[in-house]
Amino acid sequence: MGTRSFAKLFLWLLLCLFGLLGSQLIQATVTYDRKAIVINGQRRILFSGSIHYPRSTPDMWEDLIQKAKDGGVDVIETYVFWNVHEPSPGNYNFEGRNDLVRFIKTIHKAGLYAHLRIGPYVCAEWNFGGFPVWLKYVPGISFRTDNEPFKKAMQGFTEKIVGLMKSENLFESQGGPIILSQIENEYGVQSKLFGAAGYNYMSWAADMAVKLGTGVPWVMCKEEDAPDPIINTCNGFYCDQFAPNKPYKPTMWTEAWSGWFSEFGGPLHQRPVQDLAFAVARVDIGSSEAFLRGGELPTLIVRSSGHAVHVFINGQLSGSAFGTRENRKFTYTGKVNLRAGKNKIALLSVAVGLPNVGGHYETWNTGILGPVALHGLDQGKWDLSWQTWTYQVGLKGEAMNLLSPTSVSSVDWMQSSLVVQKQQPLTWHKAYFNSPDGDEPLALDMEGMGKGQIWINGQSIGRYWTAYANGQCNGCSYAGSFRPPKCQLGCGKPTQRWYHVPRSWLKPTQNLLVVFEELGGDPSRISLVKRSVATVCAEVAEFHPTLKNWHIESYGRAEEFHSPKVHLRCNQGQTISSIKFASFGTPLGTCGTYQQGTCHAPTSYDIIERKCKGKQRCAVTISNSNFGQDPCPNVLKRLSVEAVCAPTGLRV
């Protein structure tokens, strides 16, 4: 069954590694296995679209084919229309709109493959199904059955078309674009009506076609008895329950009916795109499955690569799995709550950028690798990799430009209280805020959120991900050569919580914040904070050279060398309210983790407090005399200080 549109969606969804078809096609072999059509030794996932050449003019073909290519099509398929090519017995017409060779060469020029559906019965909402009217007047003829006059005429036209394609080297085996050919068309129902004569005719047609030696596979659509090596394929609104008649043949959907034909005086039929998307992504579960009767739920296993995959069953988030920077490939394993009948499985693959270092970039994978399988059904394992899947890139919110402060859309935003209550994944949030006073650096506190992206006034703040850090935070070891794992901080806390907001991006009022949340966080906990220095640290050794000493030594001046100093400074509007740590001697640790060592001047705290407390900035000379005495002679000493800063007038 065809349609009257120029481009009808035909999907051959054979889940395998996706490769891009280059602009120049080279001579190759075309075969198949249980997983895919195999071109030049490589399995291919192929998306096909239909363009019927007589329904347009030659000057339109190039543009139509290019639009199909831009839409993601790999293969252009067309019927061959017997009645336009042989309007009377033995008189052929391949000119103008009927120039089949030119049409196939235009496909080749565009860098696409072709599927030639010779038939020669084509249906296609075309007069007499493509048969020339003179055929009905052949003495003793009976169409599409084991009838010698019909078989003679059909074979003659089929040989004519195959010979024409061969003479122009248009089969892939000759270096051309044709990778598949079809004999007959949707014959299954008719075959049953004719009984043995129908089966004999179908077998004869298959054998006749194969003997023509095209070097590419032949298919029969809607013909479950198609003999080897013919591939039987599915046409219809739904093909999720279809399987080929032999386990070594690929699963092919040659016609995904995206609509229906119109009749004069009849209504227009429109198939909702939602139903079409549902049809190409659904899985059928029988009502007798054990897990539906109280047994254990089946397990879905998905092999993926990148950073994350989110699994949705019938529109509800079922679970997530994550990879790491070191181990990008990972497997999702989780119980899934399926229902009797049709189920929809959606896999959202997430990549936080692509790898930035390494070799053989062209071999790296990101996304769903497969296999995708269900375990625990009555039939055991069900490999879903070869089911019919759709593929979508991007988000609806991006297409609707929700992140722009000037965009106008018809989106109905929910109140924040309802959103927080539902905690839904894949949710857009927006809010307006005024710019805070002052000139302190600003940041968004995203601790209450999960993972996503942020925009302010249409400018991208970037990704956020409050992933909690794993590691061994057992202090820092300085023995031996440095390695990153030797000194780790922040274990058990978000790797990043605050995200910088440039003040130059803000207006005094009505700043638009847009957040896309993948996992389902709590947007009520998002806050805009000012960066204020709570503590300051300093550490200087007693023989640390100062810049003044360098000048004295360089220019040979007869001046006394200056002792080094430790400098502490809080932000404007802050003063040093207290000294959290001070030690002149051999202190250990780093800022925030200072500890007294084996050597410590007991006057350290008093000296620093007297010099610095209550001041916005201070400097303390490092010398034995300044701290009363040498706490450990003949040992190199240093002064380590950690001070607390507070707004002026506030004491902690």
N, C-alpha and C positions, 0 to 999 in steps of 0.2 A: 504494500500500500504506500503510495507516495503522497505528496502535497503539491499544491499549485504555487507555492512560494519559490522564490529564486534560491533561497538557501534553507534547506531543511537540516536540522541537527541530526547527524548520525554519529554514534559513539561506538568506538571499539575500545572498550576499557579492559585492557589486559595488563594487570598491575605488574610492572617490571621496571627496570631502570629506565629512566626517561632520558633520551638523547636528542639533541637538536639536529634537525636536518639541515645540512649545509646547502648553499646556493647552487653548488655543482654536484650532480648525482653521478656516481661512477657505476660501471657495470658491476652487478652483484648477483648473488644467488638469493632467492626468496624461498624459505621453507617455513615450517612451524613445528612447535612442540606443544605440550599441554599448557604452557604458560603464556605463549605469545606467538605472534608472527615474528619470524627470525629473518632479518635482512643483513646479508653479508656477515653472518655469524653472530649478530647481536639481536637480542630480544628487544622489541620496541613496544612502547605504549603509543597507540595511534588514535587521534581524534579526527573524525571524518565529517565533512559537510557536503551537502548535495547541491550541485548546480547543473541544471538541465540545459545543455547548450542551445537547443532550438527555441527555448523560451526567452532568449535574449539575443542581442546582435553581437557580431564579432568584435565591434569596437567597444562593447561593454565587458567582454570577458576578462580582460586584464585587470580592470578595476574591481570586478566582482571577486576574482580569485585573490587579489591582494588584500581585499577587506576580510576575506575568509582566513587568510594567513595571519593578518594582524589580530584576528580574534582567537588565534591559538590552534587553528586547524592544521593538521599534518597531511591529510589526504582529501582530495576532491573526488567524489564519486558521481557517476552519471549513468543513467540508462542509455542504451542505444536504441533509437527509434526506427524500427523496420519500415514503417509506412512512409516516412519522409525520405529514407535512403533508397527504397525500391518501390516507387509509386506504381510501376507496372512491371510485370515479370521481366527480369534481365536488364532493366534500365535503371541505372544507379545515379543518385544525386548526392554529391558531397561538396556542395558549394554554398557560399553565404552562411546562413545560420546553421546549415547542415554539414559544415566543414569540420567533421570529427577530428581529423588529423591536426588541423590548426588548433582546435580546442585543447587536445592532449598536449601539444607542444607548448601552448601558453601555460598550462599547468607546470610543465617541466621547467620553463623559463623562470617561473616564480619560485622554484626550489621546493615544490611539493610533490607528493606521490599521487597516483591516480588509481581508482578502483573502477574497472570497466564492467558494468552490469549488462551483459549482452542480452540476456533473456532467451530468445527475443520477445517473449511476452513480458511486458513491463508494468502493466496496470497504470500507475503514475497519473491517474485522473486524466488520461490521454485517450483520444478517440480510438475505439476498438482495442484498447489495451496495447496499442503499438502495432497490431497486425495490419498489414495492407488489406484493403477491402477486396482486392482481386483474389486474395487467398481463399475466400469462402466459396468462390466459384470453381475451384479446382475439382475436377470430378472425383468422387469417392472420398473426399477429405473429411476428417473428423479432428478437430483441434485438440492438442495437448493430451494425446493418448497414444496407445501403441497402434498407430495408423501410418502406413507406408507413405502415402502422398504428403501427409503433414511432416513426417520425419525427414523426407527428402527435401522439402522446401526449407524447413528449419535448419537442417544441416548445411544447405547451400548458403544461406545468409550468414550463419555463424562462421563458416569457413571464409566467406568474403571479408567479414570484419576482422577476423584474426589474421588473415593474409595481409590485409591493408596495414594493420598495426605492425606486423613483422617487417613489411617492406620499408617502413619508416623507422625501424629499430626503436619502437616505442615501449616494448616490454622491458622490465627491469633487468632481466637476464641478458638483454641486448644493450644495456646502458640507458634505457628509457625510464619513464616514471611509473609505468603500470606495474603494480605489485600484486594485484588481485584481479580475478575475473569471476563473473557470476554467470552460471547457466541456469535457465528457468527462473521462476520468481514466485515465491509463496505458493508452492505446488502441493503442500501437504494435504490440505482439505480436498483439493481436486483429485489427488491420488486415491484417497479413500473412496470417493464417489465412483471412480472407474474400476476399483477393485484390482484384480490381477493385471489388467491392461494398463492401469495407471502406474503400478509398481514397475512393470516391464518398461514402460516409456521412460520413467524417471531413471531407471538403471541404464537404459540405452543412452539417454542424454548425458549422464555423467561420464560414461565410458567414451562417448564421442568427443566430449570436450577435452578430456585428459589426453586423448590421442592426438590432439592438435599441437601439442608440444610447445606451449607458450613459455615454459620455464618458470611460471609463477603458480601459486595455488589457485584452485577453483573453489567457489562457495555455492551453497544452495541455502537460501533463506526460508525459514518456516518449513523445513523438510527434515523431519526427525529420522527418516530412513536413509538419508544421504549416504551412499556407499563410499568406502575408502577409495582414494584419498580426499574426497570432497569434504569440506568443512560445513557442517550444518550450523546455521546462525539464527539468532532471534530477531524478530521484528515485533514491535508492540508498544503499548503504553508502559508496561512494566515487564522487566526481564530478570527480576531478582531470583526467581526460582528456576531459571533456565540453566541447563547444563548440556554440553555437547554429547553426541551419542557414543563417543569413545573417549576413554580417559587420556589418550595421547593427543587429543585435539584441543585447541584453545577455545576459550569462551568468548564469543563475539556477539555484539549487539549491533546489527547493521542498520536498523532503523529505530531510533527513539522518537516516537511520534510526539512532536512538540505541539501539535494542534490537530485540526481535522479540516477536511475540505468543505467548501461552501457550495450550495446549489442555488440557482436562480429562484427567487421566491422564498428561500429558506433563511433561517437566522445565521448569524456568524458565530462560529464556535471558537472559543478562546480557552486554552488550557492555562490555568494559573501557573506562573513560574515556580511558586512554592511547591505545587504538586509535582512538577517536573523534577525539581531538585530532590524532593522526597523520593521519587521513583528511582533515581539513579544512585541513592545512598542507603536504601533500606535492606533489611535482612529479615527473612521469614522464620519464625519460631513456631513449631507445631504445638498444639494444645496438649499433646500427650507427654511432653517432656517431663521427666521426673522432678526437676527442680520446681516446676509449677504446681506440683502436688505435695509440696512441703520438703522436698529434698534439698541438697546443698546447691547454692547458686553456682552457675557456671563462672569460669575464670576467663577474662580477656587478657591476652598477652600481645603487646605491641613493641616491636623493636624500632628504636628511633635514634636520632643523632641531633646534637645541638645542645640546648640548655634545658628545655622542658617540653612536656606534652601534657595537654589537658584532655581528658576523655569525657565525652558527653553521651549519655544514653537517653534517647527520646527527649532530647532538649534539656536534660538535667545533668549537672556536673557529677560525674561518678568518681573521679579521682585524678591525681596528677603524679607525674614522676619527673625527676630532674637529673641531668648529667652534671659534670664538673668541667673545669677548665682542662684538667689533665685527662679525664675520661669522658669524652663527649658522647660516645655511644652508650646507650643504656636501654633497659627493658622495663616497660610498664607491666605490672602484674596485679590484677585486682578483680575482686568479685563484682559481677554486674547483675543488676536487677532487671531482667528482661520480662516481657509479657507475651502472652500467646498472640500469635499473628505477626503483624509487621512491626519491626523495630528499626530505629534509625540510630546508627553509630556515627558520631562526628569526632574527629581527632584534630585538635588544635595544636599545631607544632609551633614552638616559640624558640627563636634564636636571638640571643642578646649580642648581636653583631657576629661577624665571621672571624675566624682565627687570623691573627696578625703576624705570626711567625712560623717558620717551618719550610719544608720543601714539598714539591709536587702539589701546589695549591689546587691544580685542576682535578685532583683525585679526591678532594675532601667532600664529605657529604654533610648536609644539614637537612633535617626534616624526617619524615616517616620513611624508614628504610624497609620495613617489613621483615619477617612476615607479621601479619595480623591474624590471630587465631583465637577461636573460642574452645575452651577445654571444659569437659564435664557435662556435655550433652549426652543424650542416649546413644547417639551415633559415635560418641567419642570426641575426637578432635575435628573441628570444622575450620579449615583454612579459608579465611575471608579475603586473603590477598587478591584473589581473582574474582571477587564480587565486582559489581559495577560501582565505582566511586566517582564523585565529583571533586574538583579541586578549585579552591577559591583563595585568592591572595588579597589581603587588605581588610579593612574594617568599614562597616557602613558609616560609622561616625566620621571617618576620614573623608569618604565620598561626600558626606553632607556638610563637611567643613565646620564641624561643631567647635573646633578649637579657635576659630577666628572670631574676634570681637565684632566684626562687621557683617558676619554671615547672617542670613535670614533663613530659618528652616521651620518646618511644621512639627518639630519634636515636642512631645508633651513631657516636661520634666516633672518628676515626682518630688514631694516634699522630703527633706533630709531625714526626718524621723522614720518614714516608711522605708527608705533605702537602708538605713542602719539596721532596722529590724530584720530585713530580709537578708542582708549580707550576701548579695548575689555576685557571682563572678562576671567578668566581661561587662562591666558597667561603667558608663560615663557619668562623671560628677562635675558640677560647675558651681562657682560661688563668686561673688563680687566683694572686694575689700578696698579700703582706703590705705594709702601709703603712710607708714609710721613716720613720726617726726624724727629729726636727727639725721646724722650721717653714718651711723654705725652700719657695718655690713649686716645684711639680712639673709635669713635662710628659712626654708620650709622644714618643719619637723614632721616627718612621715612615719613615725614609729608605729602608729595605729593602722597603717596600710600594709598591703601584701607585696604586690609587684605590678608595675605598669609604667606609664609615662605622664609627664606634667608639662603643661603649657601655661604661660602667663602673658596675657594680651597677644596671643598668637605666637609668641616666641617659645621655642622648646627649651625647657629646663633640662630635659634629658630623661633617661630611664631612672627609675627607682626600684629597689628590691631590698626589703628589710629581711634579708636572709641572715639567720643567726650563725655566727662564726663557730666553726669547729676547729680544734687544734689543741696543742699542749702549751698552755700559758703557765709555765712553772718558773717564771723568772727568766733572766737573761744570763747566759754563760758567755764569757769572753775568752775562754781557753781555746787555743787553736784557731784555725781559719774560720771566718764567718760563713755561715749558711743561713738562709732565711728562717728555717725552723728553730734556730738556736735562740731566737728572741721574739716571742709572739705575745701580742696583747689583744684584749677585747674578746676573749673566748666566751661564748654564751650570750653575746650581745650582737645587735645588728651590725653587719659589716659597715654599713653607712646609714645614718639616721637623718642627718641634716643635709639639705641641698641648697646651694647658694642661689640667691635671687639678686641679680644686678639691679641696683637702684635706678640705673639709667633706663630700664625697661618699664618703670612704674610711672603712673600718672598720680596726681594728688588724690583723685577719687575714682571710684568705679573701675578698678582693675579687675579683669576677668581671669579667674583661675579655673582651668579645665584639667581634670584628672581622668585618665583611663585606667581602671583597676581590673587586673586579670583574675585575681584570686578571690576577692571579696573582703576588703578591709572595712574599717570604720572611719568614714570621712569626717565625722564630728570631732575626731582627735587630731586632725591636721591643724597646725598653727604656724603663724609667721612669727619668727623670733629674731631679736636683735643679738648680734654677736657681742658679748661682753666678756672681757678677760676676767676669769675668776681667780686664777693663780698665775704667778710668774716665777720662773726659775732662772738661776744663773749658777755657773760653775767655772771657776778659774783656778789654775795652779799657781803656786807662789813664784815660779820663775817664768810665768807666761810673758813673752815679750810684748811690750806696748809699742804703739806706733811712734811715740816720742823717742823711745830708746833707739828705734831703727834710724830716726833722723840724726840723733846724736852720734851714733856709731858711724853712719855713712859719711857725715861731713866732718868728722874728727873734732867735734866740739868738746871743750873741756867742761862738761856739765856732769852732775851726778845723775846716775841712772834712776829712773822712776820705778817705784814698785807697782805691780799690776793692781787693778781694782776690779771688783765685781759690781756690775751695774744692774739695778732693778728699776722697772718703769711700768706703771699702770696706764690704762687708756685715759684720755681726757675725761674729766668729770669723776675720776676714781682716785682713791688714795690707798696706800698700804695699810690695811686694818689690823693685820696680825702676821706673825712669822710662824709658818707651819713647820719648817725644818731649817736648822742651821748647824753646820759642823765644819770647823777648821781642823783638818787632820787628814784622815784617809777614809772619807765616807764612801758608801757603796750605793749602787743602784743608779736610777735615772729619775728625771723629773716625775713626781707623783709616786715614786717608789724608793725615795732616799732612805738610807739607814746609816746609823753610826758604825764606823769601822773600829779597828783595834786602837786607833789613835784619834783622840778627840779633845779639843780645847774646851773646857767646861764653861768658858765665858762666851762661847759662840753666840748663843741666843741673845744674851744681854747686849752684846756689842751691836748686833744687827738691828734689834728692836730700837735701841737708842738712836742709831743713825738713820733708820728708815721709817719707822712707824708713823703714820699720819701724813706722810709725804706722797706726792704723786710719783716722784723719782728720787733715787739716791745712789750714792757710790761709796763703797767701803774698801779701803786699802788692805791688801793682803800682806801682812807682815807679822812676825813673831811678837814685836813690841805692841802692835795694835790689839793682840789677844792676850797680853799679860806675860806670856812666856812661851818658849818652844815646847809644844806638847810631845814631840817625838824627834829629838835631834837626829841628824844624818838621814832623815827620811823626807822624800819629796812630798810636800803637803799641798792640799787644795781646799778651797772654800766652796761648799755647796749650799745653796739657799733656795727655799721655796716659800714665797710670800703670798698672802691672800689679798686680792684687790676688792674693794667695795665702793659703791657710790659715795661721793663726798658727803660727809655728815653721818654715814651709816657705819657702825662699828660691829664687827662680828666677834 
